[in-house]
Amino acid sequence: MIARLLIASIITGLISGIFITFYSLLITFLTYFFFMGDPIKTIPTLPVWYLYLLPTIAIFLVNYIVHKDPNTREYGLNEVADSIVANKMKFSVKTVFLKIFSSALSLSSGFPVGTEGPSASIGAMVAYHIHKWFRLPTMLVKMMISIGASSGIAAVFVSPVTGIAFAIEIIAYQFIKQYIGYLILASFVSFSVGIYFLNPIIFLHSSGHTYDFGLMIANILFLPFITLFVYLYLFLKKRVLKFVNIEIIKSFPRFRRFFIALIGGGVIGTILLLEPRAAFSGHALVLNLINTDHMIPLAAILSILILRIIGTTVAIYSNAIGGIFIPLMSIGALTGYGYAEILIDYAGYTVEPFYFAAVGAAVFMGVTMKLPLTAVILALETTFDYNVVITTGISVVLVEYFSQLYFNIQRRNVTRIKEMKKSEEKEEAGAPDAQGS
């Protein structure tokens, strides 16, 4: 049995890594195809009507696919985790390929969503079928699905330890004691494939293994600053979704999908027109923020930050297929980078913007997704800098505490959107609304 589990874990990691590599490269190919080159460079040369038409048509197609196969809908790993616990996961090959295509279409047309949700589903599907091929006991199906999901995350993040921690915190917590070794094995095999083809997020400007106590004041002041932007993100997200859902969509139930696609395409088209860097997944944006050799103007940082908050919210509501891990990291990185520039420009404080970009990326994701362990390991694995790791560990706990004073942050906040949409569908069919307001 142990030998079969070892071989199954290795094969799961290997196949998952290949599928996730294909998925990531497909996104890159479609992005360059749709925008006729690097979108950051080509968007200013494209017609305005094209920038609006492309995301609108893309999200129409995605919503059509979701209508035909609701299992392609994706809002992040919470759905994967909940399905594993309930043992209701459906892993048809057709659904997974539709999910890959829908996610690639969403991301390549400019919607700011991440890749971790579809990647977890890909890995889970692979593991599910390997479980059947190896004729493993039924009691191990959830364990194998968890192994597959974690290997998918490790490959797409190109970060094995972060992927493992993420999977443990949000998916595989029930299986840690007995099966952690297989999860580690599959994750590192999948990572080995991913790192050959994909680019990890690595902070090149990390200073090392000594803690700089001179940063203590700046670190303390950063707590209320990033908390303010967490508040802003949660407030805008809640208000935008409530307005679109109640004030607009419910007034025209028969045209719900039309309005969803029209609003999504219009907002993303406007973002592409105003600031292309605020669109797409945010992976390239984070790398640029943390490793660029020149300062980015504060006004540009703040404008990208606000647009990404709005874009991520609307993308989720519009049924753009993908997760929110990388988009939240990008918002946090922008927050940290902007904070450092404020210290430099207005307080005369000598500080490295890349340092606070690294802290902000980990803390913002950790707080809004309630993944503190993943945040700390992410900071460690991407920087190997004690200044970043220690500050992240302290900040993610305190900022979450401050945020919980006014907002009820839960891991299932995103999947509640799915429940809200189900209630709308019932209304459209004449069923009573179980959601209320």
Backbone torsions as a table, in degrees:
resi	resn	phi	psi	omega
1	MET	NA	-46.0	-178.8
2	ILE	-63.1	-41.2	179.9
3	ALA	-62.8	-41.1	178.9
4	ARG	-65.4	-38.2	178.3
5	LEU	-65.5	-39.8	178.5
6	LEU	-62.4	-47.9	-179.8
7	ILE	-64.9	-41.0	179.1
8	ALA	-62.6	-38.4	179.7
9	SER	-66.4	-42.6	179.7
10	ILE	-63.7	-46.4	-178.9
11	ILE	-65.6	-39.3	177.2
12	THR	-59.3	-46.6	179.5
13	GLY	-63.7	-41.3	-178.1
14	LEU	-65.4	-50.5	-178.2
15	ILE	-67.7	-39.7	178.2
16	SER	-60.6	-43.4	178.8
17	GLY	-60.3	-39.8	179.3
18	ILE	-66.7	-45.1	-179.7
19	PHE	-64.7	-42.8	-178.4
20	ILE	-68.1	-35.3	176.0
21	THR	-62.5	-45.2	177.0
22	PHE	-59.8	-44.3	-179.9
23	TYR	-60.6	-45.8	-179.3
24	SER	-67.0	-41.9	179.3
25	LEU	-68.9	-31.5	176.4
26	LEU	-63.7	-41.0	177.5
27	ILE	-60.7	-45.7	179.3
28	THR	-62.2	-44.8	-179.4
29	PHE	-61.3	-48.6	-178.4
30	LEU	-64.6	-37.4	178.8
31	THR	-60.6	-48.2	-179.9
32	TYR	-68.7	-30.5	178.4
33	PHE	-70.6	-48.7	-177.8
34	PHE	-64.4	-38.7	-175.6
35	PHE	-101.6	9.0	175.2
36	MET	56.9	41.6	179.6
37	GLY	131.8	-163.6	177.3
38	ASP	-62.3	115.1	-173.6
39	PRO	-59.5	-33.0	179.9
40	ILE	-62.3	-32.4	-179.5
41	LYS	-89.9	-33.5	-172.6
42	THR	-91.1	-25.3	-176.2
43	ILE	-55.9	-42.0	178.3
44	PRO	-61.2	-18.2	-178.5
45	THR	-97.1	-6.9	-176.7
46	LEU	-89.1	151.8	178.6
47	PRO	-63.4	147.4	-179.6
48	VAL	-61.2	-42.0	-179.0
49	TRP	-60.2	-33.1	-179.5
50	TYR	-68.6	-37.8	-179.1
51	LEU	-66.2	-27.6	176.1
52	TYR	-86.8	-37.9	-176.1
53	LEU	-68.4	-40.9	-175.9
54	LEU	-59.3	-57.0	-179.6
55	PRO	-66.2	-29.2	179.4
56	THR	-66.8	-47.5	178.2
57	ILE	-64.5	-40.7	-179.5
58	ALA	-60.5	-46.1	-177.2
59	ILE	-73.9	-27.2	171.3
60	PHE	-60.6	-47.9	179.7
61	LEU	-62.5	-42.1	179.6
62	VAL	-62.3	-44.6	179.2
63	ASN	-65.7	-33.9	176.2
64	TYR	-64.7	-43.0	178.1
65	ILE	-63.4	-42.3	178.8
66	VAL	-63.6	-37.7	177.8
67	HIS	-62.9	-40.8	-179.8
68	LYS	-74.8	-35.1	-179.6
69	ASP	-139.3	89.9	-176.7
70	PRO	-58.5	-19.8	-179.6
71	ASN	-70.1	-11.6	177.4
72	THR	-79.2	-15.0	-179.0
73	ARG	-62.2	139.3	-174.6
74	GLU	-145.6	127.7	175.5
75	TYR	-125.4	7.9	179.0
76	GLY	132.7	-175.4	-173.0
77	LEU	-77.4	-12.7	177.5
78	ASN	-59.8	-38.3	178.8
79	GLU	-64.1	-41.1	178.2
80	VAL	-61.9	-46.3	-179.4
81	ALA	-62.0	-46.1	-179.4
82	ASP	-63.1	-38.8	-179.6
83	SER	-68.1	-35.7	177.8
84	ILE	-64.5	-45.9	-179.3
85	VAL	-62.4	-41.1	-178.3
86	ALA	-82.5	-7.7	-178.7
87	ASN	56.8	42.9	-178.6
88	LYS	-120.5	19.0	-176.2
89	MET	-72.0	136.7	177.3
90	LYS	-113.2	119.1	-171.1
91	PHE	-119.4	53.8	174.5
92	SER	-74.0	143.7	179.6
93	VAL	-61.4	-38.0	179.3
94	LYS	-60.0	-45.1	-178.9
95	THR	-62.7	-42.4	-178.6
96	VAL	-66.3	-40.7	178.0
97	PHE	-67.1	-36.1	174.6
98	LEU	-65.0	-37.6	178.0
99	LYS	-65.0	-42.5	178.3
100	ILE	-60.8	-48.1	-178.1
101	PHE	-65.2	-43.8	-178.9
102	SER	-64.5	-41.7	178.7
103	SER	-66.1	-44.2	178.6
104	ALA	-62.5	-38.6	178.6
105	LEU	-66.0	-41.5	179.0
106	SER	-62.9	-50.7	-175.8
107	LEU	-68.4	-41.6	-175.6
108	SER	-72.8	-17.5	177.8
109	SER	-94.1	1.1	171.6
110	GLY	114.2	-6.4	-177.8
111	PHE	-69.3	127.9	-176.7
112	PRO	-81.1	74.2	174.2
113	VAL	-122.0	166.6	-176.7
114	GLY	-99.7	-175.5	-175.8
115	THR	-112.4	-2.8	-171.6
116	GLU	-72.2	-34.8	-179.8
117	GLY	-62.8	-55.6	176.0
118	PRO	-59.3	-36.0	179.8
119	SER	-64.4	-40.9	176.6
120	ALA	-63.2	-39.7	178.9
121	SER	-65.8	-39.8	177.6
122	ILE	-60.8	-49.9	179.6
123	GLY	-61.7	-39.2	179.9
124	ALA	-65.6	-40.8	178.3
125	MET	-62.6	-45.3	179.1
126	VAL	-58.3	-48.4	-178.5
127	ALA	-64.1	-37.3	-179.8
128	TYR	-61.1	-44.0	-178.8
129	HIS	-74.4	-33.2	175.7
130	ILE	-66.4	-35.6	175.2
131	HIS	-58.8	-41.1	179.3
132	LYS	-71.5	-41.2	-178.9
133	TRP	-62.7	-38.8	-178.7
134	PHE	-85.0	-4.1	179.4
135	ARG	53.5	47.0	177.8
136	LEU	-76.4	157.4	-179.5
137	PRO	-57.5	147.3	-179.4
138	THR	-58.1	-33.1	-178.3
139	MET	-64.1	-15.6	-177.9
140	LEU	-97.9	2.9	-175.4
141	VAL	-64.5	-41.2	178.8
142	LYS	-65.9	-38.4	178.3
143	MET	-62.8	-43.5	-179.8
144	MET	-66.2	-39.7	177.8
145	ILE	-62.1	-39.5	177.7
146	SER	-64.3	-41.0	177.4
147	ILE	-61.9	-44.3	179.7
148	GLY	-64.0	-43.1	179.9
149	ALA	-63.2	-41.9	-179.8
150	SER	-67.6	-35.7	178.2
151	SER	-68.1	-35.5	176.0
152	GLY	-64.1	-41.5	179.3
153	ILE	-66.1	-44.0	-179.1
154	ALA	-61.3	-37.4	-178.9
155	ALA	-71.0	-46.2	-175.2
156	VAL	-72.8	-30.0	175.6
157	PHE	-79.5	-15.5	-171.3
158	VAL	48.9	48.4	-173.4
159	SER	-157.9	91.8	-169.8
160	PRO	-65.9	-44.3	-176.7
161	VAL	-69.1	-41.8	175.6
162	THR	-61.3	-42.5	178.2
163	GLY	-61.1	-41.9	179.1
164	ILE	-64.3	-46.2	-179.4
165	ALA	-62.5	-41.2	178.5
166	PHE	-61.0	-46.3	-179.1
167	ALA	-64.6	-40.2	-179.2
168	ILE	-64.6	-44.4	-176.2
169	GLU	-70.2	-33.6	-171.8
170	ILE	-113.1	-17.9	-175.9
171	ILE	-124.5	-58.7	-162.5
172	ALA	-98.8	22.7	-175.5
173	TYR	-63.1	-24.7	-179.8
174	GLN	-75.6	-15.2	-171.1
175	PHE	-115.1	9.8	-171.9
176	ILE	-60.4	-50.5	-171.9
177	LYS	-61.6	-40.9	-173.2
178	GLN	-92.3	-32.4	-165.9
179	TYR	-125.5	15.4	-176.7
180	ILE	-61.0	-33.0	-178.9
181	GLY	-62.5	-40.9	179.8
182	TYR	-69.6	-36.8	177.5
183	LEU	-62.2	-44.0	178.7
184	ILE	-63.5	-44.1	-178.4
185	LEU	-60.4	-51.0	-178.8
186	ALA	-63.9	-39.1	-178.5
187	SER	-64.3	-42.2	-178.1
188	PHE	-73.6	-32.8	175.6
189	VAL	-66.4	-45.5	179.1
190	SER	-63.3	-41.2	177.0
191	PHE	-60.6	-38.8	-179.2
192	SER	-61.0	-34.3	176.1
193	VAL	-73.8	-46.7	-176.2
194	GLY	-61.7	-40.6	-174.6
195	ILE	-70.5	-18.2	178.4
196	TYR	-73.3	-30.9	-175.5
197	PHE	-110.3	-27.4	-171.8
198	LEU	-110.9	164.7	-177.5
199	ASN	-105.0	123.5	176.8
200	PRO	-77.0	159.9	172.0
201	ILE	-85.6	109.6	-178.4
202	ILE	-127.6	130.7	179.9
203	PHE	-88.5	104.2	-173.5
204	LEU	-74.5	-18.0	-173.2
205	HIS	-97.0	13.2	177.8
206	SER	-61.6	140.1	-171.6
207	SER	-93.1	-21.5	174.7
208	GLY	135.9	-150.1	-166.0
209	HIS	-110.3	22.1	174.2
210	THR	-121.0	138.9	-177.1
211	TYR	-85.8	128.2	-178.7
212	ASP	-92.4	102.7	-178.8
213	PHE	-70.3	-13.8	175.8
214	GLY	-66.2	-17.4	178.8
215	LEU	-86.9	-0.9	-171.3
216	MET	-60.7	-45.5	-179.4
217	ILE	-62.7	-45.2	179.1
218	ALA	-61.9	-37.8	179.1
219	ASN	-65.2	-41.2	-179.7
220	ILE	-65.3	-43.4	179.5
221	LEU	-67.2	-24.0	-179.8
222	PHE	-69.2	-26.2	-177.9
223	LEU	-59.4	-55.7	178.5
224	PRO	-66.8	-28.2	-178.8
225	PHE	-66.4	-51.8	-178.5
226	ILE	-71.9	-30.0	175.2
227	THR	-61.4	-39.5	177.9
228	LEU	-58.7	-41.3	-178.9
229	PHE	-77.2	-29.0	171.4
230	VAL	-63.0	-44.1	176.2
231	TYR	-58.3	-46.2	-178.2
232	LEU	-61.4	-43.6	179.2
233	TYR	-61.0	-48.9	-177.8
234	LEU	-66.7	-38.1	-179.3
235	PHE	-66.9	-50.3	-179.1
236	LEU	-64.6	-39.3	179.7
237	LYS	-61.2	-45.9	-179.3
238	LYS	-66.9	-43.4	-177.3
239	ARG	-67.9	-44.2	-178.5
240	VAL	-62.8	-48.0	-179.1
241	LEU	-62.9	-41.2	-178.9
242	LYS	-66.2	-42.5	-179.7
243	PHE	-64.0	-49.4	-178.1
244	VAL	-63.5	-41.7	-175.0
245	ASN	-72.6	-46.8	-171.8
246	ILE	-91.5	-45.4	-172.8
247	GLU	-79.5	-29.3	-174.8
248	ILE	-108.9	-59.4	-170.5
249	ILE	-64.2	-42.8	-175.7
250	LYS	-68.8	-17.6	177.4
251	SER	-76.8	-20.5	-178.5
252	PHE	-134.8	67.5	-173.4
253	PRO	-60.6	-32.5	-177.5
254	ARG	-71.6	-21.7	-177.9
255	PHE	-109.3	24.5	-173.8
256	ARG	-56.9	-51.2	-177.4
257	ARG	-64.8	-35.6	178.4
258	PHE	-63.0	-46.3	-179.1
259	PHE	-67.6	-38.5	179.2
260	ILE	-59.6	-47.8	-179.8
261	ALA	-66.9	-39.5	-178.8
262	LEU	-65.6	-42.8	178.6
263	ILE	-66.8	-45.4	179.9
264	GLY	-61.1	-47.9	179.9
265	GLY	-64.9	-38.2	179.6
266	GLY	-65.5	-43.6	-179.4
267	VAL	-67.2	-46.5	-179.1
268	ILE	-67.3	-36.8	175.8
269	GLY	-60.9	-41.3	177.6
270	THR	-64.7	-41.1	178.6
271	ILE	-64.1	-42.8	177.2
272	LEU	-60.0	-38.3	-179.0
273	LEU	-70.6	-42.7	-176.2
274	LEU	-78.5	-46.6	-174.4
275	GLU	-156.9	92.7	-176.6
276	PRO	-56.3	-29.6	-178.3
277	ARG	-67.1	-15.3	178.9
278	ALA	-84.4	-6.8	179.7
279	ALA	-99.1	-175.2	177.9
280	PHE	65.9	-172.9	-169.5
281	SER	-67.7	-33.5	-177.1
282	GLY	104.3	-5.2	-179.4
283	HIS	-61.6	-50.1	179.6
284	ALA	-65.7	-34.6	179.6
285	LEU	-63.4	-45.4	179.5
286	VAL	-61.9	-45.9	178.8
287	LEU	-59.8	-39.7	179.9
288	ASN	-66.9	-41.3	-178.6
289	LEU	-65.2	-41.2	-172.2
290	ILE	-88.1	-16.5	-174.5
291	ASN	-126.3	4.6	179.6
292	THR	-71.0	152.2	-178.3
293	ASP	-92.4	-4.6	-178.2
294	HIS	-129.0	154.6	-179.0
295	MET	-72.0	141.6	175.9
296	ILE	-99.5	130.1	-176.9
297	PRO	-54.4	142.2	-177.5
298	LEU	-61.0	-39.3	179.6
299	ALA	-61.3	-38.7	178.3
300	ALA	-66.7	-41.2	178.9
301	ILE	-59.1	-48.5	-176.9
302	LEU	-66.9	-38.9	179.6
303	SER	-66.7	-42.8	177.2
304	ILE	-62.7	-40.1	-178.6
305	LEU	-60.6	-50.6	-178.8
306	ILE	-64.2	-43.0	-179.5
307	LEU	-64.7	-36.1	178.9
308	ARG	-69.6	-36.8	176.7
309	ILE	-61.7	-47.0	179.0
310	ILE	-65.3	-45.3	-177.5
311	GLY	-63.5	-41.7	179.8
312	THR	-64.4	-41.9	178.5
313	THR	-61.3	-49.4	-178.2
314	VAL	-68.1	-35.8	179.1
315	ALA	-61.3	-42.5	179.1
316	ILE	-63.2	-46.2	-178.4
317	TYR	-67.0	-30.1	-176.2
318	SER	-79.1	2.1	-178.9
319	ASN	76.5	18.0	173.4
320	ALA	-59.1	130.9	-172.2
321	ILE	-86.2	119.8	179.3
322	GLY	159.9	179.2	179.9
323	GLY	-102.4	-168.0	-177.2
324	ILE	-127.9	5.9	-176.4
325	PHE	-61.1	-57.9	-178.8
326	ILE	-66.1	-43.1	175.7
327	PRO	-56.3	-40.6	178.1
328	LEU	-68.3	-38.0	174.7
329	MET	-59.0	-42.1	-178.2
330	SER	-66.0	-38.7	177.3
331	ILE	-63.5	-42.6	178.4
332	GLY	-66.1	-39.3	178.6
333	ALA	-64.2	-40.7	175.9
334	LEU	-62.3	-41.8	179.1
335	THR	-61.6	-47.5	-179.8
336	GLY	-65.2	-41.4	-179.9
337	TYR	-64.5	-43.7	178.7
338	GLY	-63.7	-39.1	177.9
339	TYR	-61.0	-44.3	179.6
340	ALA	-63.1	-39.4	179.2
341	GLU	-66.3	-36.3	176.3
342	ILE	-62.5	-43.4	178.0
343	LEU	-60.9	-41.4	-177.6
344	ILE	-70.3	-45.8	-172.8
345	ASP	-78.7	-34.9	-170.5
346	TYR	-116.5	-14.8	179.6
347	ALA	-116.9	-3.5	179.9
348	GLY	64.3	26.8	-176.4
349	TYR	-91.6	129.8	178.1
350	THR	-85.9	108.2	-177.6
351	VAL	-147.7	153.4	-178.9
352	GLU	-91.6	116.6	-179.5
353	PRO	-56.9	-34.8	-177.9
354	PHE	-63.3	-31.4	179.9
355	TYR	-63.0	-50.7	-178.8
356	PHE	-74.3	-24.3	172.8
357	ALA	-63.6	-40.9	178.9
358	ALA	-66.0	-45.6	179.1
359	VAL	-64.2	-45.8	-178.4
360	GLY	-61.4	-41.1	-179.6
361	ALA	-60.4	-46.5	-178.1
362	ALA	-70.7	-43.2	-175.7
363	VAL	-68.5	-45.1	-177.5
364	PHE	-62.0	-44.6	177.3
365	MET	-64.1	-46.2	-176.4
366	GLY	-62.3	-38.2	-178.3
367	VAL	-74.4	-51.0	-173.8
368	THR	-73.4	-20.7	176.3
369	MET	-105.9	0.6	-177.9
370	LYS	54.5	53.3	178.9
371	LEU	-129.6	67.2	-175.9
372	PRO	-64.7	-40.1	179.5
373	LEU	-64.0	-44.5	178.3
374	THR	-61.1	-38.1	179.6
375	ALA	-61.2	-45.0	-178.7
376	VAL	-66.9	-43.8	-179.6
377	ILE	-68.5	-36.2	175.6
378	LEU	-59.8	-46.0	178.8
379	ALA	-61.9	-40.1	-179.4
380	LEU	-67.3	-47.6	-172.2
381	GLU	-74.7	-26.0	-178.3
382	THR	-92.6	-17.4	-177.4
383	THR	-124.3	-31.4	-173.1
384	PHE	51.7	38.7	-176.6
385	ASP	-123.0	118.0	-178.6
386	TYR	-62.6	-31.9	177.7
387	ASN	-59.1	-43.9	-179.7
388	VAL	-71.5	-44.4	-175.0
389	VAL	-66.0	-46.7	-178.5
390	ILE	-64.9	-44.8	179.6
391	THR	-63.9	-39.8	177.9
392	THR	-62.7	-45.9	-178.0
393	GLY	-60.1	-42.7	179.7
394	ILE	-72.4	-44.5	-174.1
395	SER	-67.2	-41.8	-174.4
396	VAL	-63.9	-32.7	178.8
397	VAL	-75.3	-47.0	-177.0
398	LEU	-69.0	-42.2	-179.9
399	VAL	-65.6	-37.3	176.3
400	GLU	-63.1	-40.5	178.5
401	TYR	-62.0	-48.0	179.9
402	PHE	-62.3	-39.2	-178.0
403	SER	-68.4	-35.5	-178.8
404	GLN	-69.8	-13.7	178.0
405	LEU	-65.7	-28.5	-176.0
406	TYR	-123.4	-16.4	-179.4
407	PHE	-130.5	140.2	176.8
408	ASN	-91.8	88.6	-177.1
409	ILE	-82.6	123.1	177.9
410	GLN	-131.7	154.2	179.3
411	ARG	-65.8	-19.7	-176.8
412	ARG	-99.9	13.2	178.7
413	ASN	-57.0	-38.9	-176.8
414	VAL	-71.2	-41.5	-177.0
415	THR	-70.7	-15.0	174.7
416	ARG	-64.2	-26.0	176.3
417	ILE	-60.8	-38.8	179.3
418	LYS	-62.8	-42.2	179.1
419	GLU	-64.2	-38.6	179.4
420	MET	-61.8	-41.0	-179.4
421	LYS	-69.5	-35.5	177.9
422	LYS	-62.0	-39.5	179.1
423	SER	-65.6	-34.8	177.2
424	GLU	-65.0	-40.3	-180.0
425	GLU	-64.2	-36.2	176.8
426	LYS	-65.4	-40.9	178.2
427	GLU	-61.2	-42.0	-178.1
428	GLU	-63.3	-30.7	179.8
429	ALA	-89.1	-0.7	179.0
430	GLY	93.2	8.3	179.5
431	ALA	-84.7	156.4	177.5
432	PRO	-67.0	149.8	-178.0
433	ASP	-84.1	116.2	-179.2
434	ALA	-85.9	-14.2	-175.5
435	GLN	-86.5	-27.9	-174.2
436	GLY	73.4	-142.6	179.4
437	SER	-86.4	NA	NA
